[in-house]
Amino acid sequence: MDDYMFKANVDRCKHVQETTAYLEIFTYSDPSLNTVEEHPLTPDEFDNFLHRRGAFAPPVLRAGVKVVASMRLILQQNAKHPETFTPHVISLPPTRYKDMVEALNLPYRGIESTSAKSYTANPTSAKKGLTRGWELMLSHDVKAGMTTGFSKGTPSSDIVECIKHLKACSLQIGHPMLLPIIIFSHDVSFKTDIKQRDARDWLRRLEHAVSMRSEIEEREGYVKDGTVDLDAVNRDLVECHSQVLWKRPKAYIEILRAQEESMRRFWEGLGEERRAEGGMRKLQASMLARLDFYRVKLQGIESYAYTTLQRLDIQRSALYNIIAQKESKLNFQMAGEQRKLAHASKRDSAAMKTISLLGAIFFPGAYLASVFSMTFFNFQDPGPVVDGRFWIYWAITIPVTALIVGIWYVWEKKRERRYENEDQDLERGSEAMEKEIMAMMRKRTLSKASTWDTKKKGVKFGCLLEISLYEGTI
């Protein structure tokens, strides 16, 4: 079934072209014959490498010399195609990919998932991505001590550096978990520690900004014109949270357990003869000790990251409370402005009444003019049209008009002062209402926090003291 599913999955995959090379490491009982070869692998030599023909044929050894351990890998360390790590994409032609998996005894199920595990195949790890992706499939022949596999990675991935370390540790290639543990050690390197420490420092600056402490400075980017930029704080809280979750240790602990299981199964299937040769027992103990070290380290990072995440949650809640308080103050200000608009509308209606009143004030003058026109103007009889006593009209109308306008002016000024006092009273009332609400909230919070009074404290402390004396602990 596995071979059928493998061929079906390969046939539906799209293939892209990547630069291919090979790596061969052989260690012999005579150390002078040890070889480490890494060269480009051309398409016409691909089958020869798989089946060890031509230039890749095993050398003829003199009597008494044997192969202790070997590693043969197909490498694509310069993967650049944007789709090379996407689902249903392989970086070799389908026929060559099938030949590679069958000839190097790689796991058929490796193409179906980012990891595969069986007795004959070590875990296959893959990190999907365009910038730092890598992929690894390995198989180990316990009797011959040969590890074969396929590895692909981008130029910026850790796989490039890991292959360099692998070549430097060529004498230890007899252990099939050497390369996976080298990759694992690079993935949980000091960069993870630095990333978590940087996130904690970032969190401290965010805490200063949220709590409005005096330590906050303009250069931190959260203060503009003397006020804290809450949008910048909120945005950086999200970014800091993402940085803390980078390479979450919990996932790496699970990978570590899988590697320990693979090492256990390899050691159980290893014969006594191979356990004793080449320092294999010492290498197994050293690699297990390193995994124990990584477990403790990852547990510490997990606790550190958990504390950072808890503090981030606290700051996020505090930030939301600050925003809610500012929104409440804004609502109070808007309510005050609306009250002012209502009073302004009231004043406008009063002004309209005043205009109407002024119009009514001028009606007496019009009435007097109509009355005086009957006696002071004569348009029918010959003689002067305007009577000499016409000045009496102006002598009465002007003082009466001036008196009415003066009375209105004094009355309007008094009314404006009264409106101004009412506005100030409204402002003071809004502020007093806000203070009363905040005081009530603090009172309720403190009352809920105080769950037992001083007398109960004394009783509990006395009981604890008596129990301690009775047990002899004090």
CORDAKA-V202558 format. One record per backbone hydrogen bond with DSSP energy under -0.5 kcal/mol. CO is the residue of the C=O (numbers start at 1). NH is the residue of the N-H. Records with the same first field share a line. If there is no record, write none. Layout:
CO=NH ; NH
This chain:
1=5
2=6
3=7
4=8
5=9
6=10
7=11
8=12
10=13
14=90
20=41
21=75
22=39
23=73
24=37
25=71
26=35
27=68 ; 69
29=31
30=33
31=34
35=26
37=24
39=22
40=42
42=45 ; 46
43=46
45=49
46=50
47=51
48=52 ; 53
53=56
54=57
59=61
62=65
66=29
69=27
70=147
71=25
72=149
73=23 ; 75
74=151
75=21
76=79 ; 153
81=84
83=86
86=89
88=14
90=16
91=18
93=97
94=98
95=99
96=100
97=101
98=102
99=103
100=104
101=106
102=105
107=110
108=111
109=112 ; 113
116=124
120=140
121=118
123=125
125=136
126=128
127=134
133=154
134=127
135=152
136=125
137=150
138=122
139=148
140=142
141=145 ; 146
145=70
146=141
147=72
148=139
149=74
150=137
151=76
152=135
153=79
154=157
157=160 ; 161
158=162
159=163
160=164
161=165
162=166
163=167
164=168
165=169
167=170
169=172
170=173
172=175
174=176
175=178
177=181
178=182
179=183
180=184
181=185
182=186
183=187
184=188
186=189
189=192 ; 193
190=194
191=195
192=196
193=197
194=198
195=199
196=200
197=201
198=202
199=203
200=204
201=205
202=206
203=207
204=208
205=209
206=210
207=211
208=212 ; 213
209=212
213=216
217=220 ; 222
218=221
222=229
224=227
227=224
228=230
229=233
230=234
231=235
232=236
233=237
234=238
235=239
236=240
237=241
238=242
239=243
240=244
241=245
243=246
245=248
248=251 ; 252
249=253
250=254
251=255
252=256
253=257
254=258
255=259
256=260
257=261
258=262
259=263
260=264
261=265
262=266
263=267
264=268
265=269
266=270
267=270
271=275
272=276
273=277
275=281
276=279
277=280
279=283
280=284
281=285
282=286
283=287
284=288
285=289
286=290
287=291
288=292
289=293
290=294
291=295
292=296
293=297
294=298
295=299
296=300
297=301
298=302
299=303
300=304
301=305
302=306
303=307
304=308
305=309
306=310
307=311
308=312
309=313
310=314
311=315
312=316
313=317
314=318
315=319
316=320
317=321
318=322
319=323
320=324
321=325
322=326
323=327
324=328
325=329
326=330
327=331
328=332
329=333
330=334
331=335
332=336
333=337
334=338
335=339
336=340
337=341
338=342
339=343
340=344
341=345
342=346
343=347
344=348
345=349
346=350
347=351
348=352
349=353
350=354
351=355
352=356
353=357
354=358
355=359
356=360
357=361
358=362
359=363
360=363 ; 364
361=364 ; 365
362=366
363=367
364=368
365=369
366=370
367=371
368=372
369=373
371=374
372=375 ; 376
373=377
376=387
385=378
387=390
389=392
390=393 ; 394
391=395
392=396
393=397
394=398
396=400
397=401
398=402
399=403
400=404
401=405
402=406
403=407
404=408
405=409
406=410
407=411
408=412
409=413
410=414
411=415
412=416
413=417
414=418
415=419
416=420
417=421
418=422
419=423
420=424
421=425
422=426
423=427
424=428
425=429
426=430
427=431
428=432
429=433
430=434
431=435
432=436
433=437
434=438
435=439
436=440
437=441
438=442
439=443
440=444
441=445
442=446
443=447
444=448
445=449
446=450
449=451
453=457
454=458
455=459
456=460
457=461
458=462
459=463
460=464
461=465
462=466
463=467
464=468
465=469
466=470
467=471
468=472 ; 473 ; 474
